[in-house]
């Protein structure tokens, strides 16, 4: 009976470890690194300032803040945003992405 109890306890701990991140709206660090690499591969991005992600079932919600050349017009900036969304969807499947675009300024004191 003790052995069976220990096996049940070990299985419970393993299940908890696998689901704890999802239950707390967290996101796996390896997946965040993959997302960062995908976004970094998009031409025109000077800096990734912030990435937030969470899962809800099979859908991932990704919120990213990027910095681009401040001389780009709205259409060019929007094309970068669309490119990010397309690449993430192609690589990760079903994702909802919000891309915040900021100007990349060399003398930006906050960065």
Secondary structure, 3 states (H helix, E strand, C coil): CHHHHHHHHHHHHHHHHHHHHHHCCCCCHHHHHHHHHHHHCCCCEEEEEEEEEEEECCEEEEEEEEEEECCCCHHHHHHHHHHHHHHHHHHHCCEEEEEEEEEECCCCCCC
